[in-house]
Amino acid sequence: MAYQAAADALVAITSKLGQFRGESRFTTWAYKFVMFEVSAKIGRHFWRRPGVRLDAEDWDRLPDRFGSDPAREAEWRDLLAALHRAVDEELTARQRRVFVALVLNNVPLDTLVIELGSNRNAIYKTLFDARRKLRAALAANGYISDDGGRRS
């Protein structure tokens, strides 16, 4: 896959060689094509063979990711139930899809970009807005403080 991505990047560079204006170093200009080709190739590769489904939700795995101990599991379960409700009730369909894919299912960002036909900045903005809405909903219901910390 690396050789194929490198070859595709070389083809892209040679086809756009006439557009090089010399405003930057040639290697800097060419590096952009290499990065785009490699990230797109890797994203397509992982999307063809996804490890998890995009819509699968595994809320039970979250406490293990945060390293909670059994003594705090009841508190975590309550917080996760509130988070699950907030995701279902507060987020738009696109925000929910992006949040579930990136946070719960660990779908690579470049894979999600390709699947949604979007770009990295749009996905970052969607996730930022979703997290802001979730934080506000959890704070309004007393699960976390307004500054983002958990309640005591």
C-alpha positions in Angstrom: 0.0 0.0 0.0 2.9 2.4 0.8 4.5 1.8 -2.6 1.1 2.4 -4.4 0.5 5.6 -2.4 4.0 6.8 -3.2 3.5 6.0 -6.9 0.1 7.8 -6.9 1.7 10.8 -5.2 4.4 10.9 -7.8 1.8 10.8 -10.6 -0.1 13.7 -8.9 3.1 15.7 -8.5 4.2 15.3 -12.1 0.8 16.1 -13.5 0.7 19.4 -11.5 4.4 20.3 -12.0 3.4 23.2 -14.3 1.4 24.7 -11.4 4.5 25.0 -9.1 5.1 28.7 -8.8 8.3 28.6 -6.7 6.7 30.5 -3.7 7.9 27.7 -1.4 10.5 25.0 -1.5 9.7 22.3 -4.1 9.9 19.6 -1.4 7.4 21.4 0.7 5.0 21.7 -2.2 5.4 18.1 -3.2 5.1 16.9 0.4 1.4 18.2 0.3 0.6 15.7 -2.5 2.3 12.8 -0.7 0.4 13.5 2.6 -3.0 13.7 0.8 -2.4 10.6 -1.2 -1.1 8.5 1.7 -3.9 9.6 4.1 -6.6 9.0 1.5 -5.2 5.6 0.6 -5.0 4.5 4.2 -8.5 5.8 4.9 -9.9 3.9 2.0 -8.0 0.8 3.0 -9.4 0.8 6.5 -12.9 1.7 5.3 -13.0 -1.3 3.0 -12.1 -3.5 6.0 -13.6 -1.8 9.0 -13.0 -3.4 12.4 -16.3 -2.1 13.7 -19.6 -1.0 12.2 -20.0 2.8 11.9 -23.5 2.7 13.7 -22.5 0.1 16.4 -22.7 1.6 19.8 -20.8 0.0 22.6 -21.5 2.3 25.6 -20.3 -0.4 28.0 -16.7 -0.1 26.8 -16.5 3.6 27.9 -15.8 3.1 31.6 -12.9 0.8 30.8 -11.4 3.4 28.5 -11.5 6.0 31.3 -9.9 3.6 33.8 -12.7 3.6 36.4 -12.6 1.2 39.3 -15.5 -0.9 40.5 -16.2 1.5 43.4 -17.1 4.3 41.0 -18.9 2.1 38.5 -22.4 3.1 39.7 -21.5 6.8 39.3 -20.1 6.1 35.8 -23.2 4.1 34.8 -25.4 7.0 35.8 -23.2 9.5 33.9 -23.1 7.2 30.8 -26.8 6.8 30.8 -27.1 10.6 30.9 -24.6 10.9 28.1 -26.4 8.3 26.0 -29.7 10.3 26.5 -28.0 13.5 25.6 -26.5 12.0 22.4 -29.9 10.7 21.4 -31.8 13.9 22.3 -29.4 16.8 21.8 -27.3 16.1 18.7 -28.3 16.3 15.1 -28.1 13.2 13.1 -24.8 14.2 11.6 -23.3 15.2 14.9 -24.5 11.9 16.4 -23.0 9.9 13.5 -19.6 11.7 13.8 -19.5 11.4 17.6 -20.4 7.7 17.7 -18.0 6.9 14.9 -15.0 8.7 16.4 -15.6 8.4 20.1 -17.3 5.1 20.6 -16.2 3.1 17.6 -12.6 4.5 17.1 -13.2 4.9 13.3 -10.1 6.6 11.9 -10.7 10.3 11.1 -9.6 9.9 7.5 -11.9 7.0 7.0 -14.9 9.0 8.3 -13.9 11.9 6.0 -14.1 9.6 3.0 -17.3 7.9 4.1 -19.1 11.2 4.7 -17.7 12.9 1.6 -16.4 15.7 3.8 -13.1 17.2 4.9 -11.1 17.0 8.2 -12.0 20.6 9.2 -15.7 20.0 8.8 -15.5 16.8 10.9 -13.5 18.5 13.6 -16.1 21.3 13.7 -19.0 18.9 13.8 -17.3 17.0 16.7 -16.6 20.3 18.5 -20.2 21.4 18.3 -21.4 18.0 19.4 -19.1 18.0 22.4 -20.2 21.5 23.3 -23.9 20.5 23.2 -23.2 17.3 25.3 -21.2 19.3 27.9 -24.0 21.8 28.2 -26.7 19.1 28.5 -24.7 17.3 31.2 -24.0 20.5 33.1 -27.7 21.5 32.9 -28.6 18.2 34.5 -26.0 18.5 37.2 -23.7 15.6 36.0 -20.7 17.9 35.5 -19.8 21.4 36.6 -20.1 24.2 34.1 -16.3 24.3 33.6 -16.4 20.7 32.3 -15.3 18.9 35.5 -17.3 16.1 37.0 -19.5 16.9 40.0 -18.2 15.9 43.4 
